[in-house]
């Protein structure tokens, strides 16, 4: 039936086995990319050598059926790794750093790790002034390489090949994550009675669940990255409840990992092309819209991995709507030149209200299907733990 959620039959043992096989395949593939990039020239030859790996990374999450394992795997492989590998094909992005070791290459490819040269090169003063006056709230800053390729900043030979430094603005308190874990544990009993609760109330719970889960998953990945490789992950969120505009929400507050990845792989190339067609002043408008289109398609792919249902394209309409609003916001700011700005007490509630209302309309219905499947996954995990604990206790007695 249309809209009916399909639950594939699987055992937890087989799912874990497929999960391990998928990640072994990913690590082997990244080893190939690491060594092939050293002797295959950047550009089309390297892109052709990487395309099979990109295709494989889109296919590997299909081997997993549980939301618990498929979700993080799909985001890491189909989104983060593939986008970074496409940048590597053209000698750009964090994977193209010449001093990366193989373990660091694999870690940076799979996790939201951001490297920065020490010290970072300083942009031209005129570029800084232009960005300050015209793009103060722009979530996607102008591409320096595009506009200043003829007069690039001077190279710092004494620092150019130094080891990459992994930065993070700050680590959230352990107590903060503990509180989020407690709330998540309280959400699941509520889901059992979701049929008797107002759907809008449930969608609010889904919103908080997504927010808490995203922070906890990436915090866990950050701890593993520090323990295994001594690297730091970039912060995924920046107090989205303080957003002052839709542009500020998507560019500087919500899911910064995806935002930075899209900026490098979609926004900056689109900006260079549109600048040559319509000029620099308005080049950011089509570039931003292209970014939201790609983001919409990637979210549709992720939701397909999680639900295995034919897309309804509601998620695409959600991101196209927000993309159009961001484009309109940038256009208004360029016209009025920041002469008229709403105070934060008005702009923040308006922004959060718009995000929540459009989320209820187009985004959360698809998210609800994912949580229904996730509840089934937790039931499988609970049954597995119960059976194994009972077996251990029985053997001891």
N, C-alpha and C positions, 0 to 999 in steps of 0.2 A: 504493500500500500504506500501511496505517496505520503511522505512526512513521517512514516513509521521508522523508528530507530532499529537498526539491525544489530543484534548482539552476537558476534561470532563466538562459537564455542572454542575455548582454549583452556589449557591447564596452566597454572602458574609456573610449573617447572619448565614447560615448553616455552612459555613466554620469556622467562629469564634466559633460557638457552638461545632463543632468537635475538634477544637484546645483546647478549655477549657477542654472538656472531656478527651482528650488525656493526658493533663498535670495533671489533677486530678488523672487519673489512674497511671501516673508515680510517683506522690508524694506518693500515697497509697502504691505502690509497693516498693518504697525506704524505707518507714516506716517499711514494713515487713522485708526488708533486714537488716535494722539497728538493729531491736530487735532480729531477728533470729540469727544474727552473734554473739550475746552475749552468746548464749547457745549451738549453733551447732558448733562442733569442726572444725577447718580449715582443708582443704584437700578435699577429695572426698565427705564426707557427706555434707559439706557446699556448694560445687560446685553443687551437685544434687539439693540442695534447691534453688540455685540461677538460674539454667538453665531455669526454666519457666519464670522468670523475664527477662532474656536476650532475650528469644524468643519473649516475649511480646513487648519489646523495639524495636525489629526489625519490628514488625507488626504495631505498633501504627502510624508511619509516613505514612503508606498506607491509613489511614483514611483521610489524608489531600491532596488536589489537587492543591492548589496554591503554587507557588514557594516561595512566600514571607513568608508563614507560615511553609511550609513543609521543606524548606532548613535548617533553624536553628534548627527545631525540630529533624530532622533526624541526624544532626551532634551531637546534645546534647545527644540524646537517643541512637541511633544505634552505635555511635562511642564512645563518651566520657564516658557515663554512663556504657555501656556494658563492655568496657575495664577496667574501674575502678572496676566494680563488679567482673570481673574475677580475678583481683588481690586480691580483698577482700576475695574471696573464699580460697585463699592460705595464708591469713594473711599478705598480702603485699599491697603496694600502700597507697595513702592518706586516703582512707576510713577506713583503719585498725587502725588508730591512736586511742588509748584508751580513750582520753579525749574529743573526738568530741561530741558535743551535736547533737540532732536530726536536728535542723534547719541548722547547719553547715554541717552535713552529707549530707543532701539533696542538699544544695548549691554546695558543692564540687563535688558531683556526677554529677550534671547537667552542671556546668560551668567550664571553664579552670582555676581553682584555684589551686595554688601550695602551700603546707604547708611545713614549715621547722622548725625543732627543734631549740631551742634557748639555748645554741649555738649548731651548727651542729657538729657531731662527726668528729674528725680529722682522715683522712686516714693514713695508715702506710707510713713512709718516703720512703721505698723502692717502694711502689706502686706509690707514687707521682713521683719518679724519672723515673719509667718505663713508666708512662703515658706521662710524659713530653718529653722523648726521642723518644718513638715509636708511640705515638698517639696524637701528638700536634694538628693535624687538624681533628682528628677523631670525627665525629658527635655523635657517640655512644660509650661512655666511657666504659671501662671494668667493669664488675660486681664484686664489692668487695666481696660480700657474696659468690660468686662462687669460687673465688681463695683464699680466706682467711677465710674459714669457720672453719678451725681448730684453728686458732689464731685470733679470732675476736677482734676488738678494745675494750678496757675496757669500761664498762658501766658507765655512769654518773648518779648515782641514784638521785642526787639532782636536775637534770634537765630532767630526763627521762619522767616524767609524767606532765611536764609543758604544759600549753596551747599552741596549735599550733600557730605559727606566720606566717601570710600571707605576702609575700614579693612581691615587684614589683620594677624593676630597675628604673622606671621613667614613668611619665605620659606625654603623648604628649600634646602639647599646644592646647587649645580650638580653637585657630585660625587655627591650622593645620586641625582639623576636620571640621571646618566651610568651609575652602577652598575645602576640599574633597566633602562636601555636595553640594557646588556650582557646582563643576565639574560634579557630578553625575546628578544633575538636568539639566545640559546642554547636557548630553549624550542622554537622552531619546528623545528629538526632532530629534537628528541625526538618531536614529534608524528608524524613520518614512521614511527616505530617504535612507535606507541602500541598497535598490535595485539599486540605482544609484551611489553608492560609491564602490571603489575597495575593494574586500573582504579582502585583506591583511591589508588595512587601518582599516577596521571594526574590524579585529582581534586584532589590536593594541589597539583600543578603548575598546574591551572586556577585554583585559589584565589589563588596568588601572581600568576599572570598577570593576573587581574582586578584585584587590588590595585595592581600596578605600572602597568597600563594606565590605570586610573582616575586615578592621580596624574599620569602623564605627559600625558594628554589635557588635564586641567584646568590643568596647569602651562603647557602650550603656549597654551591659551586665555588664561591670565593674562598671558603675555608679549605676545600680540597685543593684548589689552585695554590694557595699559600703553602699548604703542607707538602705537596708533591713537587712543585716547581719554584716556590719562592716568589710567585707573581701575585699581583693584586688585580682584581676585577674592577671595572668602572662601575660607579653607582647606577642602578637601573632607574631610580625614581628621584625626583627632586621636589618633594612636597606639592604634589599635584593639586591639593586642596587650596593652594594659594595662587592658582592661575588667574591672571588678569585678562586673558583673551584666549580665543581658540588657538591662535598662532602660538601664544606663550605656552599653552597646555601641551600641544603636540611637539613643539620644538625644544622646549627647555624644562618640561616638567614630567611628562609621561613617557615611560619606556624609552629612555635615552639610548639604550643599546641599539634598538631598531632604528631610532631617529638618526644616529650617527652613521650607521651602516648605509641607510638610504641616501644620506647626504653625499657620501663618497661615491657610491655606485650609480646613483640616478640623478640627483639634483645637480651636482657640479658638471657632469658631461652635458646634461640638458641645458644648463645655464650657458655654457660656452657656445652651443649651437644656436640657441635663441638670441644670444647677444649679437651674433653675426647677422641674424635675420631682422630683428626688430629693434636692435640697439640695447645698450647697457641699462638704461633707466628702467625699462619694462621687462627686461629679460627674466627676472625672477618669477614673474607671474606664470608663464607656461611651464617653467622649471618646477615650481611648487606643485602645479597640477599633475605633471608627469610623475612626481614623487608619490602623490597620493594614489594615483592609478596603480602604480607598482605595489604600493603598500596594500591596497585593496585586494589585488590578485594574490599576494602572498598570504594574506589573512584567509582568503577563500581556500587556498591550498592547505593551510594549517587546520582549518575547520574540517576539511574533507578527511585529512588524516585521522582526526579525532572522532568524527561521527560516521564516516564512510557512507554519507548520503549525497545524492545529487545536489549540487549547489542551488540555493534559491536566489542568490545574488543580493540578498538583503544586506550582507556585510559590505559588498561592493558599493551599494547605494549609500551606505553610512559613510564610508570614507570619501566617496565622490562629493557628498554633501558638505562634509567638513573641509575638503580640499577647496571647494568653491568658496566657502566662507573665509578661509585663510587668504585666498587670492583677493577677495573683496576687501578684506582687512588691510592687506598690504597696499592695495590700490588707494584706499582712503587715506592711509598714513602718508603715502607719497604726495597726495593732492593737498592735504591740509598741513603737511610737514610738522606734525606734532603740536600744532597750535591749539588743538582742542582734544583733550584726553579726559576720559571718564575717571572719576576717583575710584580707588581700589574698593571702597565700600559698596560701590555699585557694580563695577566691572567683574569682580570675583563672583558674586552670587549669580550674575547673568551668565557668565561663562560656565560655571558648574551646572546651572539649571539647563543650559542648552545641551551640554554634554550628556546629562542624565536623561533628558526628554528624548533626544535622538537615539540614545542608547536603548531606552525602553522600547522605542519604536522599531529599530532595525538591528541592533547588535545583540541585546540580551536574549531574544528568542532563540537565536542560534547557540548562544552560550548555554542556555538551559539544556539543550540536547546533550551537550558535552558533560554537564554535571550529572545528568541522568545516567549516562554511561559510566562516569567516574564512580557513582555510588555502587553500581554493579561490580566494578573492579575492586572496590574496598570490601565488598562482601566476599569476593573470591579470596582476597588476601586474608581476611579474618578467618574464613573457613580453613585455609591452608595453615595458618598459625595455630588455630585451635586443634587441628588434627595432629600436627607435629608435636605440640606441647603435650597433648594427651598421650601420644606414643612414647615420648621421653619419660613422662611421669610413670607410665605403666611399666616401662623397662626398668626404671629405678626401683619401683616397689616390688 
